[in-house]
């Protein structure tokens, strides 16, 4: 599962960059992580207003956290489990991607 997620983000990286999202893929390739009973892949997504982390474990668990950069406030935290091998990350991650590419309400009010 975590490898499916890593491949998905590698394919989407340039598309996200066009939306103003910088993608950092954490390198979990060292021996410590290879021996994990439930390996995971974590990515960080950064925009001008939000930073987000998404982690997917081989066991089918996923957590997502979005933080407002200027206030440090956690905007969203979500956890899912039992993700199947046939998961479509385009669908499941769309609400989170949509959230980080929108401007915060307080910014909209200023302009």
C-alpha positions in Angstrom: 0.0 0.0 0.0 2.7 2.5 0.9 4.5 1.8 -2.3 1.3 2.4 -4.3 1.0 5.8 -2.5 4.7 6.6 -3.2 4.2 5.9 -6.9 1.0 8.0 -7.0 2.7 11.0 -5.4 5.7 10.8 -7.8 3.2 10.8 -10.7 1.3 13.8 -9.3 4.2 15.9 -8.1 4.4 18.1 -11.2 0.6 18.5 -11.3 0.6 19.6 -7.7 3.5 22.0 -8.3 1.4 23.8 -10.9 -1.3 24.3 -8.2 1.3 25.9 -5.9 1.9 22.8 -3.8 5.5 21.8 -3.0 5.9 18.1 -2.4 8.5 16.5 -0.1 8.7 12.8 -0.1 10.3 11.4 3.0 13.0 8.8 2.3 12.2 5.7 4.4 14.6 3.5 2.5 17.2 2.9 5.2 17.5 -0.4 7.0 15.5 0.7 10.1 12.4 1.3 8.0 12.8 -1.7 5.8 12.6 -4.0 8.8 9.4 -2.4 10.1 6.5 -4.8 10.5 4.2 -2.1 9.0 6.3 0.1 6.6 4.9 3.5 5.8 5.4 6.4 3.3 5.0 10.0 4.5 4.9 13.1 2.4 4.7 16.8 3.2 2.7 19.2 1.1 3.4 23.0 1.4 1.6 26.0 0.0 1.8 29.7 0.9 -0.8 29.2 3.6 -0.8 25.5 4.7 1.5 22.7 5.4 0.2 19.1 5.3 1.5 15.7 6.0 0.0 12.5 4.7 1.2 9.1 5.9 0.1 5.7 4.4 1.1 2.4 6.0 1.3 -0.9 4.3 -1.5 -2.2 6.5 -3.9 0.2 4.9 -4.0 3.0 7.5 -3.7 6.6 6.5 -3.5 9.9 8.5 -3.7 13.4 7.2 -2.9 16.6 9.1 -3.2 20.2 7.8 -1.8 23.2 9.6 -2.2 26.9 9.0 1.3 28.2 8.6 0.7 31.7 9.9 -1.2 30.7 13.1 0.1 27.2 13.7 -3.5 26.1 14.1 -4.4 22.5 13.1 -7.0 23.0 10.4 -7.7 19.3 9.9 -6.8 15.9 11.2 -8.2 12.7 9.6 -7.5 9.0 10.0 -8.6 6.2 7.8 -8.0 2.5 8.0 -8.8 -0.6 6.0 -7.7 1.1 2.7 -7.7 -1.6 0.0 -5.1 -2.3 -2.6 -7.5 -1.0 -5.2 -7.7 2.4 -3.6 -7.8 5.5 -5.9 -5.7 8.1 -4.3 -7.0 10.7 -6.8 -10.4 10.3 -5.1 -9.5 9.8 -1.5 -7.0 12.6 -1.3 -9.0 15.2 -3.4 -10.7 16.9 -0.4 -7.3 17.3 1.3 -5.6 18.7 -1.8 -8.6 21.0 -2.4 -8.3 22.3 1.2 -4.6 23.2 1.0 -4.8 24.9 -2.4 -7.7 27.2 -1.3 -6.9 30.5 0.4 -7.8 30.9 4.1 -11.0 32.9 4.7 -9.1 35.7 6.6 -6.9 36.2 3.5 -9.9 36.4 1.2 -11.4 39.1 3.4 -8.3 41.3 3.1 -8.4 41.4 -0.7 
